[in-house]
Amino acid sequence: MAGVLRVVFGFNKRFIWLGCINYGSKKTTQKSHASNTSSKTTSPSHRTLKQKPIGELFSLHIGSNNQNNVYPLDLLLALAQSTRRSLKQSYLLLSDTELQRGYSELLSKITDSLGKVSLDELMKSLLAIAQICQRQDVFLDLNETRISLHPQESKELTTCATYLTKQAVVLFKKAEGILLDNRFGGIPNSWLTTVLWAYTVTGQGSDELLHVIKSEVLNRELETFHESELVQVLDSFCMAPAFNSEDVFGYIHQEVMRRGLIGFKTCELPVLMYSFVSQDSTVFSPEFYQRIKIDLLGRDVRVITPVELSKLFWSFARVKSNVDSIDVIKYLQKELLRRGLSKFDDRGVAVLMWSLIELNFFSKELFNLLKREICRRNQRTFSSHDISIIFWCFAKIKNRFDSRVIFAMFDKELHHRGFAAFSHSELAMTLWSFAELDQGTRATLTKLTTEIQNRDIKEFKPVLISQLIWGFAKVRNRVDVIDALRFLSSKLSKEVAIQKFTMRQLALMLWSLAVSDHMSPLLKSLQLEVCKRSKQTINNATLCQLLFSLAESGDLVDGVLTRHVLGEVSRRGFQSFQNLQLSAAAWAISELLDCGHPGSELVHLLEDEIQRRNISEFKPADLCRIFHALARFKGILQSGRALKKFRDEILKAGLDRFSIGELLMITVAQINVYEPTDMSLQSLRSEVLSRNPREFAATHLCIIAQYFPDPEVRSWLEKEVIGRSVTAFTADELKVLLQTLARDEKLCTSLRQQLEANDMRLYGYSDCELEEIEDFLKGEKLLS
């Protein structure tokens, strides 16, 4: 079928709409409808009508000369053909008052004659109206779509809805009565699938009608169905998520496994896989998805449309635990790089990114393509859902990809647009992304904070509340969030049961309130709840998350809670910890040294477990964290063998494998343990200077200024600080940099001019801090 096909991507029998995209190749599962329900012979008048614009068609229909009047069904079929062929014609039919009136009159005439027409004409009428309505959805944003920030959560989606005029609804209701009276016994499979598709795509099918069609499908021999008809049945029932069609999916699944995939067209495979995945990815065997994957590797994917590609990526992301799809994703990636992304709509780009992140598939070339495509587009066309998903995806790969230009582009749009149209989950995802990447101007963050405070906290899920509190804590140095935290804490204490939160969410909120110095009654309640829960069985991942939160909070959290958690770690030991968990626990315990909590017994227990492990199995990030911890434990360790072993392994692995943050963590640990003239320190310095300075965050520049104060590094830093706006630095960061760099007159002049040109109070600078910095730049005072 030519034209536009609504694409729905669903989670747990609910749907996420990727927009309407033109099927230029006309290869779609709806093709069987057009071919099977079309008359084998077309009248000359109908052949002529298909070429006319809709204005002329209606003129013929209402003409005074009865001989020139067009039969209503022929006119309806011509309208469907015209709107499929031209978006302009579809828009005219939707927006022009006279044409709307003519269309309603046409549908009224067809409705009145339904009892007299043949079943074939009835099928054609339903199909044509459904196609017209579906095409008009290009101009109507009828579906709000949401993807939860946490993939393990159930995805929140709305059902499919298609725009129908009132008269079209009346026609569908009357036709349903006729169909139910006649039932479907003996009618061809193609007619059965036509009715099913027309009623599900328009959302007009009652449970009674769908039940009758389902029973008819189950009573028929599936061997008599063509592959395209099987796919159409699956796709149609996917568009009726509230209707229980599990038995149909199971029946067709057995038939597909029996006959194999060779008879299915390439363009039908994505729909086939998507249908089963969206129904329930755990019901059907991994062998089924494995067959589709293997079959795809032997197909020519150049014929697959953007919509179908999005379906494939999304489907493989949903079954990632059952199927190793890395080979087929690489195969599809080549096709994406070949054809580009210009034919994907905004939702298609967002879902493609989401799928790649879910699959943990990172290709710098592919993400650069995505970045360029997003920057090329008009940001005003992106929905709130698209923006929040794009933010979330780029935040997830923050250590591997520079996406600041994306955030800067959308920051201006969000400041202009506001956040009123954002759902609760979209607000949380946006704040989380801004906080994770340290992005967002003060003005935009203030608007976002205000919008969150205007919402009813009872409508937020616990996972979203914990993300909001964490996000506010992370941006506290760039925007005043005290009122927002006070608001959330008060509402939580009164209106939300703290027992609903998971241990991980409690740990996040505990850290957030502690580092924000927000000593509310909620903080005490959180500590009591954590103590209560930790006596129960909690897994290692949750225990590590709790350790991390306590380490970040330091002495802001009650020492009783910290000792309680460390006692649980000592009791449990580290033998059952995975390498990632072991490295996280080591880092957290080393940070708690400043509070005087971990005793030498726990450190020795950790040291023994670290030495027992095969060091070659640790990932670079794990090596970095453990080396940092061992450096902090230097005076407590039983020997220095583990420390030297990890330093040598880091150098052996190659410093180019570490992120900038990890490099600087290694640098700090190295300087604290070894002499500044050590050869490995010189290697670290060379590696830091070889990186792109634009990838360094402001905090990274501060660490470099403190630990590499030689002239070459100072010159490198001066150029980078001058190249950035002073608004990119907090007051504390600027003071740290100035203590090393302020001897440069060019830098001082540039900073003075920028401070005069910007109202730094909007960026979190106090009057006292501004005065201190300005006096230092003039050479009058030293910085504190």
KEZA-253607 format. One record per residue (C-alpha): residue in one letter; x, y, z. Coordinates in steps of 0.05 Angstrom, whole numbers. Layout:
BEGIN
REC  code    east   north      up
REC     a       X       Y       Z
...
***
This chain:
BEGIN
REC  code    east   north      up
REC     m       0       0       0
REC     a      27      68     -18
REC     g      25     127      29
REC     v      34     132     103
REC     l      34      77     154
REC     r      25      93     228
REC     v      83      62     265
REC     v      73      43     337
REC     f     127      19     383
REC     g     100     -11     446
REC     f     120     -37     513
REC     n      78     -90     549
REC     k      20     -87     501
REC     r      20     -11     499
REC     f      47      33     445
REC     i      98      86     428
REC     w      85     124     363
REC     l     144     140     317
REC     g     103     186     274
REC     c      78     177     204
REC     i     130     164     150
REC     n     119     156      76
REC     y     129      87      50
REC     g     159     107     -17
REC     s     174      35     -37
REC     k     101      16     -22
REC     k     127     -48      10
REC     t      84     -58      71
REC     t      40    -108     103
REC     q     -21     -68      82
REC     k      -5     -83      10
REC     s     -49    -145      14
REC     h    -109    -101      31
REC     a    -103     -58     -30
REC     s     -89    -116     -77
REC     n    -139    -165     -48
REC     t    -197    -117     -40
REC     s    -188     -77    -104
REC     s    -232     -95    -162
REC     k    -197    -134    -216
REC     t    -226     -88    -269
REC     t    -227     -13    -261
REC     s    -279      29    -297
REC     p    -254      84    -343
REC     s    -286     137    -299
REC     h    -249     110    -238
REC     r    -183     108    -276
REC     t    -193     181    -294
REC     l    -215     201    -224
REC     k    -150     176    -192
REC     q    -111     230    -228
REC     k    -155     289    -206
REC     p    -144     334    -145
REC     i    -196     329     -90
REC     g    -227     397    -107
REC     e    -245     373    -177
REC     l    -270     307    -150
REC     f    -321     341    -105
REC     s    -341     387    -162
REC     l    -358     326    -203
REC     h    -396     295    -146
REC     i    -441     355    -133
REC     g    -447     377    -206
REC     s    -516     397    -231
REC     n    -510     351    -291
REC     n    -532     283    -266
REC     q    -495     248    -322
REC     n    -429     275    -295
REC     n    -443     256    -223
REC     v    -395     206    -194
REC     y    -416     143    -158
REC     p    -401     155     -83
REC     l    -357      94     -74
REC     d    -315     112    -135
REC     l    -306     182    -107
REC     l    -285     154     -39
REC     l    -234     108     -71
REC     a    -208     165    -112
REC     l    -201     209     -50
REC     a    -161     154     -16
REC     q    -116     148     -76
REC     s    -107     224     -81
REC     t     -90     233      -7
REC     r     -41     174      -9
REC     r      -6     205     -69
REC     s      -2     276     -42
REC     l       6     304      28
REC     k     -21     370       2
REC     q     -86     338     -19
REC     s     -92     304      48
REC     y     -82     370      84
REC     l    -134     405      40
REC     l    -185     352      58
REC     l    -170     362     131
REC     s    -168     438     133
REC     d    -215     465      78
REC     t    -285     478     106
REC     e    -321     466      39
REC     l    -283     402      26
REC     q    -298     378      97
REC     r    -372     390      85
REC     g    -370     353      19
REC     y    -332     295      52
REC     s    -384     290     107
REC     e    -441     290      56
REC     l    -405     236      17
REC     l    -397     192      79
REC     s    -470     204      96
REC     k    -492     178      28
REC     i    -448     117      34
REC     t    -474     104     104
REC     d    -546     106      80
REC     s    -531      56      25
REC     l    -491       7      67
REC     g    -549     -42      73
REC     k    -555     -46      -2
REC     v    -483     -53     -24
REC     s    -444    -118     -33
REC     l    -394    -142      18
REC     d    -338    -125     -30
REC     e    -361     -52     -33
REC     l    -367     -50      42
REC     m    -295     -73      50
REC     k    -271     -22       0
REC     s    -307      34      37
REC     l    -278      16     105
REC     l    -208       9      76
REC     a    -211      76      39
REC     i    -236     115     100
REC     a    -182      83     144
REC     q    -128     101      94
REC     i    -153     173      89
REC     c    -155     181     165
REC     q     -87     150     174
REC     r     -56     197     122
REC     q     -85     258     157
REC     d     -50     239     222
REC     v      13     270     192
REC     f     -16     337     211
REC     l     -47     317     278
REC     d      -6     302     340
REC     l     -57     255     370
REC     n     -10     208     407
REC     e      31     228     467
REC     t      88     179     476
REC     r     132     166     536
REC     i     192     122     551
REC     s     211     115     624
REC     l     280     137     645
REC     h     294      68     674
REC     p     289      13     621
REC     q     272     -39     674
REC     e     208       0     691
REC     s     145     -14     652
REC     k     140      35     594
REC     e      84      85     597
REC     l      48      90     531
REC     t     -18     112     502
REC     t     -60      70     455
REC     c     -64      82     381
REC     a    -115     134     358
REC     t    -132     158     288
REC     y    -170     220     269
REC     l    -241     205     245
REC     t    -297     253     228
REC     k    -363     243     264
REC     q    -396     217     201
REC     a    -340     166     192
REC     v    -352     141     263
REC     v    -426     132     246
REC     l    -408      94     183
REC     f    -360      47     220
REC     k    -413      33     273
REC     k    -466      17     222
REC     a    -418     -26     182
REC     e    -399     -64     246
REC     g    -472     -81     257
REC     i    -477    -109     186
REC     l    -413    -149     194
REC     l    -435    -178     261
REC     d    -502    -198     232
REC     n    -469    -234     173
REC     r    -410    -261     213
REC     f    -348    -281     174
REC     g    -358    -353     158
REC     g    -337    -369      87
REC     i    -308    -300      69
REC     p    -236    -299      42
REC     n    -177    -288      88
REC     s    -161    -223      53
REC     w    -229    -194      71
REC     l    -222    -216     142
REC     t    -154    -181     149
REC     t    -182    -119     114
REC     v    -237    -111     165
REC     l    -190    -124     223
REC     w    -139     -73     199
REC     a    -191     -19     184
REC     y    -224     -25     252
REC     t    -160     -29     293
REC     v    -122      27     257
REC     t    -181      74     269
REC     g    -194      49     340
REC     q    -267      36     323
REC     g    -269     -40     334
REC     s    -311     -61     392
REC     d    -291    -120     436
REC     e    -349    -159     406
REC     l    -324    -149     335
REC     l    -252    -164     352
REC     h    -273    -226     390
REC     v    -312    -251     330
REC     i    -253    -238     284
REC     k    -205    -271     333
REC     s    -248    -333     338
REC     e    -253    -336     262
REC     v    -176    -333     256
REC     l    -168    -387     309
REC     n    -218    -433     274
REC     r    -184    -428     206
REC     e    -125    -468     181
REC     l     -66    -419     182
REC     e     -36    -457     123
REC     t     -88    -422      80
REC     f     -63    -353     100
REC     h     -11    -318      58
REC     e      51    -292      96
REC     s      29    -220      86
REC     e     -40    -237     116
REC     l      -8    -268     177
REC     v      34    -207     188
REC     q     -27    -162     178
REC     v     -66    -200     232
REC     l      -8    -192     281
REC     d       1    -118     265
REC     s     -73    -104     271
REC     f     -81    -137     340
REC     c     -19     -97     362
REC     m     -60     -34     349
REC     a    -113     -59     398
REC     p     -71     -67     461
REC     a    -130     -70     509
REC     f    -158    -131     474
REC     n    -131    -199     496
REC     s    -103    -232     434
REC     e     -48    -276     465
REC     d     -79    -340     437
REC     v     -76    -311     366
REC     f      -3    -294     374
REC     g      12    -363     401
REC     y     -25    -396     343
REC     i      11    -355     290
REC     h      78    -364     326
REC     q      71    -440     317
REC     e      54    -431     244
REC     v     113    -385     231
REC     m     161    -433     265
REC     r     132    -489     223
REC     r     136    -456     155
REC     g     200    -415     166
REC     l     215    -344     143
REC     i     233    -356      71
REC     g     164    -336      46
REC     f     163    -270      83
REC     k     185    -207      47
REC     t     243    -168      76
REC     c     197    -110      93
REC     e     151    -157     132
REC     l     205    -184     178
REC     p     210    -121     221
REC     v     134    -120     230
REC     l     134    -194     246
REC     m     188    -186     299
REC     y     159    -123     328
REC     s      90    -153     335
REC     f     115    -211     377
REC     v     163    -169     418
REC     s     110    -116     434
REC     q      61    -170     455
REC     d     108    -201     506
REC     s     181    -214     491
REC     t     186    -268     545
REC     v     130    -313     519
REC     f     162    -333     453
REC     s     226    -374     449
REC     p     294    -340     438
REC     e     301    -388     379
REC     f     246    -350     343
REC     y     283    -283     349
REC     q     348    -318     332
REC     r     318    -343     267
REC     i     296    -273     248
REC     k     366    -246     264
REC     i     400    -299     221
REC     d     351    -290     164
REC     l     361    -214     165
REC     l     437    -223     157
REC     g     423    -256      90
REC     r     374    -203      65
REC     d     385    -140      25
REC     v     369     -87      78
REC     r     370     -31      27
REC     v     296     -43      15
REC     i     278     -33      88
REC     t     245      34     102
REC     p     265      81     159
REC     v     203      59     198
REC     e     221     -14     191
REC     l     293       0     212
REC     s     268      35     274
REC     k     224     -25     289
REC     l     283     -72     283
REC     f     329     -32     329
REC     w     273     -24     380
REC     s     255     -98     377
REC     f     327    -122     386
REC     a     334     -74     445
REC     r     274    -106     478
REC     v     300    -178     471
REC     k     373    -161     486
REC     s     374    -211     543
REC     n     351    -268     498
REC     v     389    -255     434
REC     d     460    -233     420
REC     s     445    -183     366
REC     i     513    -148     359
REC     d     525    -177     289
REC     v     458    -156     260
REC     i     463     -87     293
REC     k     531     -77     260
REC     y     500     -99     194
REC     l     443     -50     201
REC     q     491       5     223
REC     k     527       1     156
REC     e     461      14     122
REC     l     446      74     167
REC     l     515     103     152
REC     r     504      91      77
REC     r     435     123      71
REC     g     438     174     127
REC     l     381     194     172
REC     s     345     248     132
REC     k     285     203     119
REC     f     275     188     193
REC     d     225     232     229
REC     d     241     263     296
REC     r     211     205     335
REC     g     248     155     293
REC     v     314     189     310
REC     a     297     189     384
REC     v     276     116     386
REC     l     338      96     345
REC     m     382     129     398
REC     w     343      97     454
REC     s     352      29     423
REC     l     427      37     415
REC     i     434      58     488
REC     e     392      -1     511
REC     l     435     -48     469
REC     n     498     -16     498
REC     f     521      -7     427
REC     f     567      52     417
REC     s     595      74     350
REC     k     626     143     348
REC     e     613     147     273
REC     l     539     131     282
REC     f     529     178     341
REC     n     565     233     302
REC     l     514     221     246
REC     l     457     226     297
REC     k     486     289     326
REC     r     494     323     258
REC     e     423     303     238
REC     i     393     331     302
REC     c     432     396     295
REC     r     410     402     223
REC     r     336     400     241
REC     n     290     454     267
REC     q     288     442     342
REC     r     217     469     346
REC     t     191     407     311
REC     f     216     361     366
REC     s     164     341     417
REC     s     177     343     491
REC     h     184     268     490
REC     d     235     269     434
REC     i     277     321     470
REC     s     276     284     537
REC     i     296     218     503
REC     i     353     251     464
REC     f     378     284     528
REC     w     375     219     566
REC     c     413     181     512
REC     f     469     232     507
REC     a     475     235     582
REC     k     483     159     584
REC     i     546     164     541
REC     k     574     227     572
REC     n     644     197     581
REC     r     649     175     508
REC     f     615     230     468
REC     d     613     306     469
REC     s     541     329     463
REC     r     545     399     491
REC     v     523     431     426
REC     i     458     390     428
REC     f     443     414     498
REC     a     460     486     480
REC     m     414     483     420
REC     f     355     455     458
REC     d     368     499     519
REC     k     347     561     479
REC     e     286     525     453
REC     l     264     501     522
REC     h     274     570     552
REC     h     227     597     498
REC     r     178     538     499
REC     g     175     525     573
REC     f     158     458     605
REC     a      83     459     612
REC     a      75     406     557
REC     f     124     358     590
REC     s      97     296     625
REC     h     122     278     694
REC     s     172     227     668
REC     e     197     276     615
REC     l     209     329     668
REC     a     249     280     710
REC     m     289     255     650
REC     t     306     326     628
REC     l     329     348     698
REC     w     368     283     706
REC     s     404     295     639
REC     f     420     368     654
REC     a     448     346     722
REC     e     487     287     695
REC     l     522     329     641
REC     d     526     393     681
REC     q     486     429     626
REC     g     429     479     625
REC     t     431     553     636
REC     r     407     583     700
REC     a     346     613     666
REC     t     324     546     636
REC     l     337     508     701
REC     t     296     559     739
REC     k     237     549     692
REC     l     244     474     699
REC     t     246     479     775
REC     t     184     524     776
REC     e     145     475     732
REC     i     162     416     777
REC     q     139     455     838
REC     n      72     468     804
REC     r      59     394     795
REC     d      23     347     843
REC     i      77     304     875
REC     k      27     248     887
REC     e      23     237     812
REC     f      98     222     807
REC     k     124     151     812
REC     p     176     138     866
REC     v     231     129     814
REC     l     215     198     785
REC     i     214     231     854
REC     s     283     203     871
REC     q     310     227     804
REC     l     282     297     815
REC     i     313     303     884
REC     w     379     276     858
REC     g     377     324     799
REC     f     364     384     844
REC     a     423     364     888
REC     k     469     360     827
REC     v     451     429     800
REC     r     449     464     868
REC     n     512     505     852
REC     r     480     534     788
REC     v     410     550     810
REC     d     373     561     876
REC     v     339     495     891
REC     i     329     503     966
REC     d     255     520     957
REC     a     246     462     909
REC     l     279     412     957
REC     r     239     440    1014
REC     f     175     432     972
REC     l     191     360     953
REC     s     212     341    1023
REC     s     149     369    1054
REC     k     104     336    1003
REC     l     140     269    1010
REC     s     135     270    1085
REC     k      60     283    1083
REC     e      33     251    1019
REC     v      79     195     996
REC     a      94     131    1035
REC     i     169     123    1040
REC     q     160      47    1041
REC     k     144      50     966
REC     f     216      69     948
REC     t     268      18     931
REC     m     334      16     969
REC     r     370      47     910
REC     q     321     104     908
REC     l     328     114     983
REC     a     403     117     975
REC     l     398     169     920
REC     m     352     214     961
REC     l     395     204    1023
REC     w     457     229     986
REC     s     418     286     953
REC     l     390     315    1016
REC     a     455     306    1054
REC     v     500     341    1003
REC     s     449     397     995
REC     d     453     409    1070
REC     h     378     402    1072
REC     m     368     377    1143
REC     s     294     364    1138
REC     p     253     312    1176
REC     l     254     271    1112
REC     l     329     260    1118
REC     k     320     229    1187
REC     s     263     186    1160
REC     l     307     162    1103
REC     q     363     142    1150
REC     l     315     103    1195
REC     e     284      68    1134
REC     v     353      49    1106
REC     c     375      21    1174
REC     k     310     -19    1177
REC     r     318     -46    1106
REC     s     392     -62    1111
REC     k     376    -113    1165
REC     q     338    -151    1112
REC     t     370    -186    1053
REC     i     395    -135    1002
REC     n     437    -152     941
REC     n     508    -130     929
REC     a     490     -78     876
REC     t     444     -43     925
REC     l     496     -47     980
REC     c     547     -14     934
REC     q     498      41     916
REC     l     487      54     990
REC     l     562      55    1003
REC     f     570     105     946
REC     s     516     150     975
REC     l     547     149    1044
REC     a     617     163    1015
REC     e     591     224     977
REC     s     552     249    1037
REC     g     611     243    1085
REC     d     597     265    1156
REC     l     531     298    1136
REC     v     497     231    1148
REC     d     489     201    1217
REC     g     551     160    1235
REC     v     507     106    1264
REC     l     480      91    1195
REC     t     549      90    1164
REC     r     576      42    1217
REC     h     514      -1    1208
REC     v     526      -8    1133
REC     l     600     -20    1139
REC     g     585     -74    1191
REC     e     540    -108    1140
REC     v     597    -105    1089
REC     s     646    -136    1139
REC     r     596    -191    1156
REC     r     583    -207    1083
REC     g     654    -203    1057
REC     f     674    -188     985
REC     q     677    -258     956
REC     s     609    -253     923
REC     f     622    -183     894
REC     q     631    -177     819
REC     n     692    -138     795
REC     l     651     -75     782
REC     q     619     -80     851
REC     l     686     -93     884
REC     s     717     -31     852
REC     a     657      12     871
REC     a     660     -13     943
REC     a     735      -1     946
REC     w     727      71     923
REC     a     669      85     971
REC     i     705      55    1031
REC     s     768      96    1015
REC     e     727     160    1013
REC     l     698     144    1082
REC     l     768     147    1111
REC     d     760     222    1120
REC     c     702     208    1168
REC     g     744     158    1206
REC     h     695     101    1194
REC     p     728      40    1161
REC     g     776       4    1207
REC     s     839     -32    1186
REC     e     804    -100    1191
REC     l     755     -82    1135
REC     v     812     -52    1093
REC     h     853    -115    1100
REC     l     793    -157    1081
REC     l     785    -115    1018
REC     e     860    -118    1003
REC     d     861    -194    1007
REC     e     802    -201     960
REC     i     833    -152     910
REC     q     898    -191     908
REC     r     861    -257     900
REC     r     827    -233     836
REC     n     856    -241     766
REC     i     877    -169     751
REC     s     871    -179     675
REC     e     795    -188     682
REC     f     785    -117     710
REC     k     759     -64     662
REC     p     796       3     657
REC     a     745      39     701
REC     d     752     -15     755
REC     l     828     -11     753
REC     c     823      64     762
REC     r     777      61     822
REC     i     816       6     858
REC     f     883      42     846
REC     h     853     106     875
REC     a     828      67     936
REC     l     894      31     948
REC     a     930      99     945
REC     r     883     125     999
REC     f     896      62    1040
REC     k     972      68    1033
REC     g     985      74    1108
REC     i     938      17    1126
REC     l     956     -35    1074
REC     q     992     -98    1096
REC     s    1040     -90    1037
REC     g    1051     -47     976
REC     r    1046    -106     927
REC     a     974     -93     907
REC     l     987     -19     895
REC     k    1047     -32     850
REC     k    1010     -88     814
REC     f     952     -43     795
REC     r     997      14     774
REC     d    1035     -32     727
REC     e     970     -60     699
REC     i     943      10     685
REC     l    1006      28     646
REC     k    1003     -40     610
REC     a     931     -30     590
REC     g     948      36     558
REC     l     927     105     583
REC     d     888     119     519
REC     r     835      69     543
REC     f     816     113     602
REC     s     766     170     602
REC     i     789     240     622
REC     g     758     234     691
REC     e     792     167     702
REC     l     859     194     679
REC     l     855     251     729
REC     m     835     203     785
REC     i     896     161     769
REC     t     938     224     768
REC     v     916     246     838
REC     a     929     176     865
REC     q     997     172     832
REC     i    1020     238     860
REC     n     996     220     930
REC     v    1037     155     928
REC     y    1098     167     885
REC     e    1149     222     873
REC     p    1130     277     823
REC     t    1189     256     780
REC     d    1162     186     770
REC     m    1161     164     697
REC     s    1089     141     700
REC     l    1068     211     722
REC     q    1102     240     660
REC     s    1063     190     618
REC     l     998     214     650
REC     r    1016     286     636
REC     s    1031     272     563
REC     e     965     234     555
REC     v     925     291     587
REC     l     956     342     540
REC     s     943     298     479
REC     r     868     299     491
REC     n     819     349     461
REC     p     814     405     512
REC     r     741     417     494
REC     e     725     349     525
REC     f     750     372     593
REC     a     698     395     643
REC     a     712     456     687
REC     t     728     411     746
REC     h     778     373     704
REC     l     815     438     687
REC     c     818     454     761
REC     i     851     387     777
REC     i     902     397     721
REC     a     918     467     747
REC     q     931     439     816
REC     y     973     378     798
REC     f    1010     400     735
REC     p    1034     472     749
REC     d    1091     472     698
REC     p    1095     527     644
REC     e    1072     483     585
REC     v    1009     460     621
REC     r     996     531     646
REC     s     999     558     575
REC     w     952     502     552
REC     l     903     519     608
REC     e     905     594     594
REC     k     884     583     521
REC     e     827     538     542
REC     v     801     584     597
REC     i     803     644     551
REC     g     767     604     497
REC     r     709     589     544
REC     s     659     638     573
REC     v     669     656     646
REC     t     598     633     657
REC     a     622     561     646
REC     f     657     563     714
REC     t     631     566     784
REC     a     662     616     832
REC     d     703     562     867
REC     e     728     534     801
REC     l     748     603     776
REC     k     786     617     840
REC     v     825     551     835
REC     l     845     567     763
REC     l     864     638     779
REC     q     911     616     834
REC     t     952     581     780
REC     l     940     625     719
REC     a     928     696     742
REC     r     999     718     726
REC     d     979     721     653
REC     e     957     792     635
REC     k     917     770     574
REC     l     876     722     615
REC     c     863     774     670
REC     t     840     825     618
REC     s     794     775     585
REC     l     763     753     651
REC     r     752     825     674
REC     q     716     842     610
REC     q     671     781     615
REC     l     655     794     687
REC     e     634     865     670
REC     a     592     841     610
REC     n     554     786     648
REC     d     510     789     709
REC     m     547     734     746
REC     r     494     732     800
REC     l     451     695     750
REC     y     504     640     750
REC     g     507     630     825
REC     y     562     680     843
REC     s     552     717     908
REC     d     570     791     916
REC     c     626     772     963
REC     e     656     722     914
REC     l     652     772     856
REC     e     686     826     897
REC     e     741     777     918
REC     i     754     755     846
REC     e     754     826     818
REC     d     803     850     871
REC     f     849     791     856
REC     l     848     806     781
REC     k     868     878     798
REC     g     926     851     840
REC     e     899     881     904
REC     k     883     818     945
REC     l     898     744     948
REC     l     844     692     939
REC     s     818     653     999
***
